Structures are given as structure tokens and as C-alpha cells.
Amino acid sequence: MTISHTLRGTSGDSAAQPADAPPVQRISAEDYAASERTLAKAFRRILPFIFICYVISYLDRTNVGFAALTMNKDLGLTAEQFGFGAGMFFIGYFLFEIPSNLIMQKVGARVWIARIMITWGLFSMATAFVVGPKSFAAARFLLGVAEAGFTPGIYLYFTHWFPGKWRAKVTAAFLVGIPVANMVGSPVSGALLELGGLHGLRSWQWLLLVEGVPAVILGIACLFVLADRPEKAKWLSDEEKSSLARRLALEQRDIGAKHGSNLRDAMTNWRVFVLAFINFCGIVGSLGVGLWMPQIIKQFGVEHSVVGWLTAIPYALGAVVMLWWARVANRSQNRIPYVAGALVVAALALCASTFIDTPALKLIALCFTVSGILAFQATYWAIPSGFLTGRAAAGGLALIVSVGNLGGFVGPSMIGALKQLSGGFAVPLLAVSGVLLLGALTIAWLGDPGANAGEARSARGA
């Protein structure tokens, strides 16, 4: 008797199929086993490098939160001006996200990710020389333009290498870069601020210069480390390339038959826009809290170096929670309760933090907030990649990330404006918790677009 595995979009498991669904593609047991071994090899080869790149990416977009501890006074920035300027990064990111991802689909990940990293490293370093609110906002905008396409480009790159639940595992491992960036970067940033300036440059300038250099170095390394697709990987044998290529082709053919694979299919699918809004809500919380956390913790009355270590604590705990949460969600047939539940935890904890004055208890509440936001990110991204493929994936993932990243403008700007009006962090953090709760309710209402083949077929554009 011949044993085969059924490929149905997001996993290699068999499932009941509606009568009007497209034909199910099958792969032999031998090919499936061979592809599993190849995927494990690819995971070990690709993930460490991509992970380090993401750590540097996240550090470079959030390190102004630490720089602000001394930069705002030196430049005369108000809370509102800092929040607006910091958020301008995401306007540039939004405007150039989709074009960047479509270019990457055409020229390949190796060259394009290298270009992104080199240019964002240079603009991150250039931010050290801003002189006021206008130049600060301009520098952040240009940094967003330079980095546009990196995150959705990585998600797209994963679809070229990893099928189904492997992609969920890879995405969760990739997103651990967020807490690691804060765990590593927060103490380093705090220590750099304690230098007090050297060679005519202030401490916040050294912080931005030093932390921008690794992006340029890693960008050059991309040209030698990454391979666009399995077929181009010199470290895979011909047998490994063919078994993995067949499995990926069958899965992408099945997804394309159900949801479409061209750009128009993504841009006319209303579920893509709802997912973008949910991502927006999550990023309002993630970047809003992340960029302002050093200043929140500074109110505990501690030194800059201590602020760095205390800021790292929520992210250290969050790294453990997000990996555990992603593993539990990946075993479930329905990951939606895990995605929504994570946002509910984050919203309630952030709300509670506004009513707590004791520093230790407030820090615990922030730990729950950060853990909830990270658990959301670790489980959310398996949803859009489960029903988008081809140019639909390139455009759809870029749309979700770019619209979602407007939350990176709204979150910091909203907190800055409300803080200036109210004189404290309670009102702005309550507003952010409301946005997180709205995201939880929206994903609970939407459900999983890729869960039902019959329903999914109706989601295609006219």
C-alpha cells in the first residue's frame, strides 16, 4: 500500500474536503520524509543569520527611546515632538513597503535584503547628527524608507523555503528577535548614555552611531550567506533541492487554487485589510509601549544604566512566554483564541499598570503587557501566510505590514500628545490598552481565513 501525505495549504496533514474544493495534492512518503530532513537543515542554516538581522533591525528602530532620555533635552524636543518624530519612521515604512516587497520578489531576497540593511544602517547613524524636531522627524522618515520591505520581505522569503507549520515555527523563532533586541540593546544603550560624551559627541549620538554599524556589516554579509530559493542553495544536494521544491510547489499550487496567487487577488480580498487592521492594533501597543518604556521606568527614580537593565526584564520574560505560547498554539487546530487571548492579556495588564504606583508592581504589570504583545506577534503571522502565495503573498504581506506599521506612528504620537495634555502616562496607556482590546475583538470576529477551504474560496477577488 502506498502511503502519501496530503498538502492542504498550511500543513501536511490530511483533512476532510468540501465537494467544491480544488483537488488535493499528494506527496509520497519518501519525498515527505526527505523534505522534512531538508527543512531541518535549512532551519539551522538560515534562521540564526536572519534572527541576528532582525535583532539589529528592531534595535535601530527603537533605540531612540533610550536616546530620548538625554537627546530630548539637548535638542529641546517636547513629548509631543518626540512622539511625532519617532513615529515618522513608520510613515516612510508605510509608503515604500509594498513597492519594496514587489521589487524583492523580482530581484531576489539576497540582493534586496542586503540593500535594505546597508541603507538603514547608514540612515540610523545619520540620526546622530539631527539638530531639532524637524531634522529628527526627517531622519526618522528616511530611516523608515530605507528599512521598508525588510519584515514582509523576510515573511515572503520564508514562503520560498518553508511550508505549512514549519513556517509558523520559523516565524515564531524569527520574532524572538524583538525581545532579544531589547534584552541586549537596553543594557547596552543605558551604558552608552552613562559615557557622558566623547570626542565632541554627546552620549546619545554615540548610542545611535555605535548601534547603526552592525546593520551595514550584516547587509554586506547577506550577499554571501543567503540563497534566494532552495534551488540556488549551494549547501543543498540535488536530491534535497528537488524533494523540497516539489513539496513547496504542491502547497503553493493548492493555496493559489483556493485563494489566488496574483497581486489583484490579495488587493481585492477584504480579509487582508482586516488582518492589516489587527496588526495595526498590535503595533500601536508594541511600539507605543516600547518607545516610551525607558521614560516610564525612568520615573522610578533610577540611573540610566539601571533603566537599561529594568527595561530588559519584561522582554526577557516575554521571550520565554512567546515561544511557549507559539508552541501551544501550533498544536491547536484553531489558533485564533491564542491570538486574541494574547492581546486581551496585554490590554488588561497595561490598563492595570496605570493604577499602580509601586515600581515593582508596575514593572510586573509591564511584564505581562510585553509578554501578551509578543505572544500575539508569535501566533498572528501564521494566519496571513496560510492563505497567501506568489505575488499575492508579496503584495498581501507587504500591505498587512505597511498598514499595520502605521500603528508605529499612531502609538508613539498618541502617547506623546496625550502625555503632554494630561501631564502623565495614565491616560495615554489607557488609550493604548483600548486599541489592543479592539484588536482582540476583531481577530475573534474574523476567525482564520485559511481554516475552511470552502469559505476561503469565496474570499477571492471578483
MIGUKOL-668301 format. One record per residue (C-alpha): residue in three letters; x, y, z. Coordinates in steps of 0.2 Angstrom, whole numbers, plus 5000, padded with zeros to 4 digits. Layout:
<nodes>
ALAXYZ/...
</nodes>
This chain:
<nodes>
MET500050005000/THR500750174995/ILE500750305009/SER500650485005/HIS500450655014/THR499150775009/LEU499650955006/ARG498251075011/GLY498951255012/THR499551265030/SER500151095035/GLY500550925028/ASP499050845037/SER497550765029/ALA495850845032/ALA494050825026/GLN493750925009/PRO492151005004/ALA491450944987/ASP491851114978/ALA493651124984/PRO495051104972/PRO495950944970/VAL497050894985/GLN498950874980/ARG499850724987/ILE501750694990/SER502450524993/ALA503050475010/GLU504850465004/ASP504850644997/TYR503950705013/ALA505250625024/ALA506650695013/SER505950865013/GLU505750865032/ARG507650825034/THR508050965022/LEU506951085031/ALA507851055047/LYS509451085039/ALA508851245031/PHE508151305048/ARG509851285056/ARG510751365042/ILE509551515038/LEU508751565055/PRO510251615065/PHE510851745052/ILE509051815049/PHE508751815068/ILE510351925070/CYS509752045056/TYR508052065064/VAL508852095081/ILE509852245074/SER508352305064/TYR507252315079/LEU508652395089/ASP508952535076/ARG507052575075/THR506852585094/ASN508552645101/VAL507852825100/GLY506852785116/PHE508452775125/ALA509252915116/ALA507753025121/LEU508253015139/THR509653155136/MET509353195117/ASN507653275120/LYS508453405132/ASP509953435121/LEU508853465106/GLY507353555115/LEU506153425110/THR504453415119/ALA503553255122/GLU502353285108/GLN503853325096/PHE504753175101/GLY503253055099/PHE502853135082/GLY504653125076/ALA504952945082/GLY503352895073/MET503852975056/PHE504952815054/PHE503352715051/ILE502652845038/GLY504152815027/TYR504052625030/PHE502152635025/LEU502452725009/PHE503852615002/GLU503352445010/ILE502352374995/PRO503552434981/SER505052364991/ASN504252194993/LEU503752184975/ILE505552234970/MET506252094981/GLN505051964973/LYS505852014956/VAL507752034960/GLY507851914975/ALA508051924993/ARG509951914994/VAL510252074985/TRP508752164991/ILE508952125009/ALA510752175008/ARG510252345000/ILE508952375014/MET510152335028/ILE511652445022/THR510552595019/TRP509552585035/GLY511252575045/LEU511852725036/PHE510252825040/SER510252765058/MET512052835060/ALA511552995052/THR510153025065/ALA511553065077/PHE511853225069/VAL510053295070/VAL509853475077/GLY508053495081/PRO506253425079/LYS506253455060/SER507853365056/PHE507453225069/ALA505753195060/ALA506653195043/ALA507953075049/ARG506652955056/PHE505652965040/LEU507152925029/LEU507652785041/GLY505852715038/VAL506052725019/ALA507752635020/GLU507052495030/ALA505452475021/GLY505152305015/PHE506352215027/THR505052125038/PRO503752075025/GLY505252035014/ILE505851905027/TYR504051835028/LEU504051825009/TYR505751745010/PHE505051615022/THR503751565010/HIS505051524997/TRP505951405009/PHE504651335022/PRO502951255020/GLY501451255032/LYS501851235050/TRP503651245048/ARG503351425043/ALA502451455059/LYS503951385069/VAL505151485059/THR504151645061/ALA504051625080/ALA505951595081/PHE506251755070/LEU505051865081/VAL506051815096/GLY507251945089/ILE506052085096/PRO506352035115/VAL508151995112/ALA508452165104/ASN507852245120/MET508652125131/VAL510352155123/GLY510052335117/SER509352405133/PRO510852375145/VAL512052425131/SER511052585127/GLY510952635146/ALA512852605147/LEU513252715132/LEU512152855139/GLU513252845155/LEU514852895145/GLY514353075145/GLY515053105128/LEU516753085120/HIS517753175106/GLY516453315105/LEU514953205103/ARG513653185116/SER513153015123/TRP511552995113/GLN512553025097/TRP513752885101/LEU512252775105/LEU511552805088/LEU513252785079/VAL513852635088/GLU512152535086/GLY512052585067/VAL513652505062/PRO513152315063/ALA511752345051/VAL512952395037/ILE514152245041/LEU512652125041/GLY512052195025/ILE513652155016/ALA513651985024/CYS511951955016/LEU512751944999/PHE513751795004/VAL512551705017/LEU510851705009/ALA510151604994/ASP508551664986/ARG507751494985/PRO508151314988/GLU508651284970/LYS510051414972/ALA510751354989/LYS512551284986/TRP512451195003/LEU511051084997/SER511250924987/ASP510250904971/GLU509150774980/GLU508750894994/LYS508351034982/SER507150934972/SER506250854987/LEU505951024995/ALA505551114978/ARG504150984974/ARG503351004992/LEU503451194991/ALA502751194973/LEU501251074978/GLU500751184993/GLN500851344984/ARG499851274969/ASP498551224982/ILE498551394991/GLY498451484974/ALA496951374968/LYS495951424983/HIS496451604986/GLY497351664970/SER499151704968/ASN499251864959/LEU499352044966/ARG497552084962/ASP496951934972/ALA497752004988/MET497252184985/THR495352134982/ASN495252014997/TRP494452105012/ARG495251985024/VAL496952055020/PHE496352235025/VAL495552165041/LEU497152075046/ALA498152235042/PHE497052325055/ILE497352195068/ASN499252215065/PHE498952405067/CYS498152375084/GLY499652265090/ILE500952385084/VAL500152535092/GLY500452435108/SER502152365104/LEU502952525098/GLY501952645109/VAL502552555124/GLY504252505118/LEU504752685113/TRP504152765129/MET504652625141/PRO506352695146/GLN505452865150/ILE504152765160/ILE505452675170/LYS506552825172/GLN505052895183/PHE505552765196/GLY507052875200/VAL508452765194/GLU510052805184/HIS510152775165/SER511152615167/VAL509852545179/VAL508452605167/GLY509352495154/TRP509352335164/LEU507552365171/THR506852385153/ALA507652225148/ILE506652125161/PRO504952125153/TYR505752075136/ALA506751935144/LEU505151865151/GLY504251895135/ALA505451795125/VAL505051645135/VAL503251675135/MET503151705116/LEU504051535112/TRP502951435124/TRP501351525118/ALA501851495100/ARG502151305103/VAL500451285112/ALA499551375098/ASN500451275084/ARG499751115092/SER497951185091/GLN496851165076/ASN496251345080/ARG497551475084/ILE496351615084/PRO495951605103/TYR497851615106/VAL498051775095/ALA496551865103/GLY496951805121/ALA498751875120/LEU498052045115/VAL496752035130/VAL498151995142/ALA499252145136/ALA497752265136/LEU497252215154/ALA498952225161/LEU499352395153/CYS497752455160/ALA498152395177/SER499852475176/THR499052645176/PHE498352615193/ILE499952555201/ASP501152675209/THR502352545217/PRO503852525205/ALA504052345207/LEU502152305204/LYS502152425189/LEU503652335182/ILE502752165184/ALA501152235175/LEU502352295161/CYS503052115160/PHE501352055157/THR500952185144/VAL502552155134/SER502351965136/GLY500551975129/ILE501052085114/LEU502551965110/ALA501451815111/PHE500151895099/GLN501551935086/ALA502251755088/THR500551675084/TYR499751805072/TRP500951795057/ALA500551615053/ILE498751675048/PRO499151785033/SER500551665027/GLY499251525027/PHE498251585013/LEU499351705003/THR500651644990/GLY501551704974/ARG501351894970/ALA499851884982/ALA500951844996/ALA502251984991/GLY500852114990/GLY499752055003/LEU501052035017/ALA501852205012/LEU500052285014/ILE499752205030/VAL501452255037/SER501452435030/VAL499652475035/GLY500052395052/ASN501552495054/LEU500552655054/GLY500252595072/GLY502052635075/PHE501652815070/VAL500052825079/GLY500652735095/PRO502152845100/SER501253005093/MET499652975103/ILE500652935119/GLY501653095117/ALA500153205113/LEU499153135127/LYS500553145140/GLN500853325136/LEU499053365138/SER498753265154/GLY500453285162/GLY500753095165/PHE500752925157/ALA499052855164/VAL497852925150/PRO498952885135/LEU499252705142/LEU497352685145/ALA497152735127/VAL498352605120/SER497552475131/GLY495952515122/VAL496752495105/LEU497452325110/LEU495752265116/LEU494952325099/GLY496252215090/ALA495752065101/LEU493952085097/THR494252105078/ILE495351945076/ALA493951845087/TRP492651905074/LEU493751875059/GLY494251695063/ASP495551605052/PRO495451645033/GLY496351485029/ALA495451365040/ASN494051325029/ALA494351295010/GLY492551315005/GLU492451485014/ALA494151535008/ARG493651514990/SER492351644992/ALA493651774998/ARG494451784981/GLY494351954972/ALA493051974958/
</nodes>
